[in-house]
Amino acid sequence: MLAGLFSISSHADTGAARSDTRNIKSQLTIYVDAPVAQTGGTVLVVAKPVSKQEWDKLPAVPAQRLASGNAADITPGSKLFETVIASKVSIVEFVYPEGGSFGFNLVAANRSAPALSTKRILVGSGYYTDRKTGERVDWKDVSAIHIQGPEVDEQFSRRVRVSSGEIMNTYPPVTRQPGVTVHAPTDAQLDASLVKEPG
């Protein structure tokens, strides 16, 4: 189960990158809102490395946020990101510095609601080819998180992960903010792209 902080670390291959960013972290909080918090669904969380130059252009973390409990392990130069999801399926991409580390957590947007029940069912890497541009899009670190609820089961979340390239090629609605991009496919896009269950 995944009710609190869930962290993963990843590092670049070059010693030069590590020496500049090894103590720098990207921390993302995903607030899970209605209806998905009640019905259940799937989140694919994709951590994408960026150069130190790109990283430095992102907004700094305000001092008052660094003093908060959620940011207790954030070191100078690190970044905090937040986003809200409400769709049955969300693909959340966020950045971290090459050679640095990253973590993410999912929490209920409505703090008075029952505790969120989630489970990481798959982790790894992958890629897909954008059909419009022919470009290969690499996902070096992707976690498939199942949000438990009465309308979906873990098999659905596994189908989402297997079908992620097809989903992205339906070009779901996108919201962007510094460091974070959220793709929220519609029901029609999911119907068109999810692999079918046998039988």
N, C-alpha and C positions, 0 to 999 in steps of 0.2 A: 504494500500500500504506500501511497505517496501523499501524505497530508501536509508535510512541512517542507523544509528546504531540501532540494535535490541538486547536488553539485557534481559536475564532471570537470576534469582538467584535461587540457590538450596543449601541446607545445609544438612550435615550429621545428624544422629540421636543422636550421643553421644556428651555430653557436653565436653568431653576431646578433641574430634576432633575439635569442634567449637572454643575452647580456643586457639588452635594452628593455625587455618587457617581461622577464620571468616573474617579477613580483606584481605585475599589473593584472587586474581581473575585470572581467565583464560579468555583471550580475543582473539577471532579468527576472522580474516578477510578473507573472501572467495572472491577471484577475479574471476568474471564470464567472461570467454573469448569466442571467436567465436569457433564453430558455435552456441552454445546454447544461447549466449547473443542476437543473432538475431532471432533464430528460436523458442526459448522458451523451457522450460523443467521443471525438478523437482530436488530439492535438499532435501534430508533427512539429517538433522543435528542432530547428536547423541552426547550428552555430557555424558562422562563416568567418574565417580569418581575414583580417585586413592589414595593410601595411601600417607601420608606426605613424607615417605621415597622415594617412587617412584617419587613424585613431585620434591623433592630436587635434583634428578639426572638429571632432564631436564635442557637444557641450560638456562643460565640467560639472561635477556634482556639487550642488550647493553645500556649504559647510554645515547647515542645520540638518541636512539629510545624512551626512557622514556621521553625525552624532547620534542618529537614531539607531534603535536596536537592529533593524533589518540590515543596516550597513556596517555592523560592528567589525566585520573582517575585511572591509574595503580599505586598501592601502592608497597612499597618494598616487595619482595618475590613473586610478581605476575609474570605472564608470558604472552607474546604476541606470537600468532601463526598466520601464513599466509599459504594459499594454493590457487592453481589455479584450476578451473574446466572448462571443455569444452564440456563434454558429455551431451547428452539429459537427462540422469538421472545420478546423483551422490549421493552416500551415504558417508557423511563426518563424521567421528568419531574424536572427540577431547577430551582431558582429562582436568579435573579440580581437585583440592585437596578436599578430603572429608572434609565437613564442610565449605568450601569456596564457592565462587560464580563464575559464568561464564557468558559470553555474546558473541554474534557473530554478524557480519554484512556482508552483501553482497554488493559488489560494482563492477561496470563495469571495466574489466581489461584495456579496451581502454578508457582512459579518454576523448577522443575527440568524442566518439560515443554517440548516444542519451542516455539519462538517463535510467538506468535499472529500470524496473517496476516489482515488486515482491509482493507476498501476502502470508502470513502464513495462510494455510488453515486447518491444524490440528496440535495439540500438545498433548502430553501425554507420555505414556510409552508402552512398549511391550517386546516381546521376540520371539526368534525362536530357533529351535533345529537344530544344525549342523548335517546333515545326515551322514557325514563321521565319525565324532567322537562321535555322540550321546550327545554332550555337549549342555546344555541350555545356550543361550547367552541372557543376560538381557539388555534391553535398558531402563534405568530408566527415561531418558529425551530425547524425540525425537520430532523434529519439522519438519513438511512437508511444504516446501516452493515452491510455484508455481512461475516460471519465465515466465512472459507473453510473448507471441510471436505468430506468425501466424500458426505454425505447431502443437501446443498443446493447450489444454484447461484445465480448472481446474479439470474436470472429469478425465482426464489422470493422473494428479498429485494425485488425490484421489486413483486411481487404483494402482499407484506406492506404496503409503503408505500401502494399504491393502495387497499388494503382496510382501512386503519387505522381509519377511522370505523366500519366494520362490526365489526371486531375489538373496538373499545372498547365497542360496544353489545351484546357478549356478556357484558360485565362480568367480565373475567378476575380471577383471584385477585390481591390487592394486598398489597404490603408497604410500610409507610411508616416513615420516619425523618425527623428534622428536615431540611428542605430538599429531600428526595428521595422520590419515589414510584415504585415499580416495579410494572408490570402484567405478569403472566406467563400468557398464554393457554394453555389446555390444547390437546392435539391435537384433541379433539372441537370445541372452539371455533374453532380454525383451519380445520378441515374445513368448518364451517358458514359461515364468513365470508370466506374467501379467494376472490377472483375466480378463475374457472376458466380454465385455459389453453386457447387455441383448439385445435380439432381433437379 
